[in-house]
Amino acid sequence: MQNKQNPLVSVLILSYNEKESFEKCLQSIKLQNYKNIELIIVDNASNFQEKLYLIAQKKFDKIIFIKNKYNEGFGKALNKGISKSKGKYILFLNNDVELFEDTVQNLVKHLENNPSTTIAYPIELTTKESRKKNKNFYEGIVFELNGFRFYSRTKDSNYFEPNCACFISRKNNLLFDEDYYLFGEENQIGFKQLIRGRSNHLVKNAFFIHASKKSVEKLSQFNISRNVEKNSLINFFVNWEIKTLLILTPILIFDLVYSYLYLLLTLKLSYLLGKFIGTIDFILFLPKIIEKRTKIQSIRLISDKKILEIFTNSEYILSNKKNNSVRDKIFLIYKKIIRRIINLV
């Protein structure tokens, strides 16, 4: 039921083959001090689908439970849930997430007080006790290249992409790209808002726990690497303006070559094969990528320069991987010229 003071929030959970974390997630929703909630669960063909349905029924009097006959992936499954939702806002949750008692209340309050904000998400913690310690975190991603993310701190908590484990959005015109089976969809969702001149915000008084991340742990190294590679390349070539692509492509090529050599020499063959197949997938997908790029650029109201200027309030921070010292040095050199890149685009 909608009301002006406490608008209806549709809580949408995507579940798959996880029982214990799923129960904890449901319990954290039940304990919310914000009560105007409808619960929608989309199950991606879990092996014990009926058990999950019964667990949800015991905790909530009224639920919408969608039983997929096969694993439809992240975007397609969530779009089914969106089509059933009635809320002014939709809170998206992984089935291994736990909310604090005031999480929904603080997220709704933020959206109500900030009409230009389309998406908001809470701070991710690994334990409840880490709430007090978690003062330093990155608030914006300038761009991402195959696992390397260029971050900057922003004064107004604007950020580049939501955390798809837990975020809230206004319902209007929000749909996931169903070609993203898994990984990379948060980048696409966030970027679409930025080029329309809208804001994505991190809410500093809202928290959630994502300790287990069991939904990812069950995937093979090959499938993780394949999906990450394909979707990262798609996002890179679909989102940015041509002149930005020309500036950023050299470091992308270097990273691809270096990554292949590193994975080969360290005998991480599953990752290597997944990365290679993901690159092939991207190449075979090029006709559709061009179509996606045309659609995304057609809704653009804000230039890359304006978007990147959001993230220039302080020095950039490079999040890198371990045991890649040569690669790190190259990226750190490249980081120093990002401000010049912004002036060029």
Steps between C-alpha positions, in 0.01 A plus 500: 500500500634842399494796735684831483689465825605137459490400132482132413838329449514185290779280638619280215723200579669285240559154647699203380604185687558663837291415807678620816592846369155530343335451841725764659419741219125452550532542876685831456215624278239393756681699770505827305359798686358616165187290457341606170667221302393242245725197450574357156727198458622373165661157526731401216413128499661402831534128567274544805263766367196377695693509829594863439138581426387341828769685696379832357135413566569431868664841549259715298123490466504630147773454241542483125715196423602451136628151420723496194532164325866564415772745602417809297793705623505823697335761278218293349396357837494841669297650216231240575489624859491865391195427284313374809601785732262772618737709712616855439849364572657160437766362734712235325667238719720198448384201703818509712451856628391611848357844569531710814168586666502857363644431153176531301386802704825690435507414130140613448561820695800577280302456176207701636734788591700486174263503199786500245645177641382196306702229675635475854686227681624433854853435618604135470644337813636154567380487862260699717787606724687660208236774479689729738837429339389551140586868456724481196345383179508590134201696380542520126638291218633707212540202273582133516736295288491125553507504877694824541282780626597867513329646805458850634338635812214740436367765733133439427510119508415479132634178355537318175316174545278332759588186688262242354508296821283770659367823353175694479361674195202700388284267298455724197672371187727257681568175318809282485671408174414131467814427296703536820467151643721585797749778591530850358132591513553751784740698281242518224218600737707773665642643180156534341394724787812718481473573126140608561618754755372305799682409820603171659567538872671308776296542821742525789254421778371181336680165523473139393701185567634296213735260672457169323451599133401137447318579178837571338703237685300221334602612151799346324811708433437452129145640511598794718789592272295455183206715611716771656714529189213514253288744698792728594592536133136562404463772764824663394413523131128571540509775763773750413512760226733431207768750604509350850539151355798613293669634813430198720546216248884484519494409869224248434709327234802495730292352780358227277844393378652516846211304652533218248874471562460516878229232510701278268825529698323444833310202355159642585361318201131509593511879527706520183257287300201689638659832411578379148148365441354821646702703249375276217143541629549876485625488141213276388259734678626810314190559282280512808760709686481763226123498535527541878749782461268687264210473745704609802662794325158612374380565857815690597445850639835533680848478346775271627689808614215607727467149638870468573509844660268365770790287619778760517460640850813329629781270396422178320557164663590196299364169626740235374563131532779321684817369336471721194774755575590576138137544408441715806779740404359542151155571638636742759672694224178502302309619806705820506368611165131440570447866581641586161268241346207683653611822335525323165162325488 
